[in-house]
Amino acid sequence: QVQLVESGAGLVQAGGSLRLSCAASGRTFSNYAMGWFRQAPGKEREFVARITRITWKGSKVYYADSVKGRFTISRDNAKNTVYLQMNSLKPEDTAVYYCAAGSGDSAEFASYDYWGQGTQVTVSS
């Protein structure tokens, strides 16, 4: 199994920035695609961003339309860590954020086998 531990949550004003980190252990990190999801109160969990596993061809990143141009996902295989850099934050970005690891290649929940505990991000106006 893979354990995922998140950090970097907090409170920030609208227009500010925050970086989330997710450290993985238990399996070979480089073999997994990684994703970020979020869930606001009273809403379903939604896709935010994902990054494919790194191969000889490199890796690709994908974003939800709501965060495109503001958020950046990246990974550091040497540190077994995936990051979500969040800029120009809006109050509607307020949610619990989850990192996930999977062997698939999509934004669907079923593509991810392991999930972090979730971390709260609150954006004030």
Secondary structure, 3 states (H helix, E strand, C coil): CCEEEEECCEEEECCCCEEEEEEEECCCHHHCEEEEEEECCCCCCEEEEEECCCECCECCEEECCCCCCCEEEEEEHHHCEEEEEECCCCHHHCEEEEEEEECCCCCCHHHCCEECCCEEEEEEC
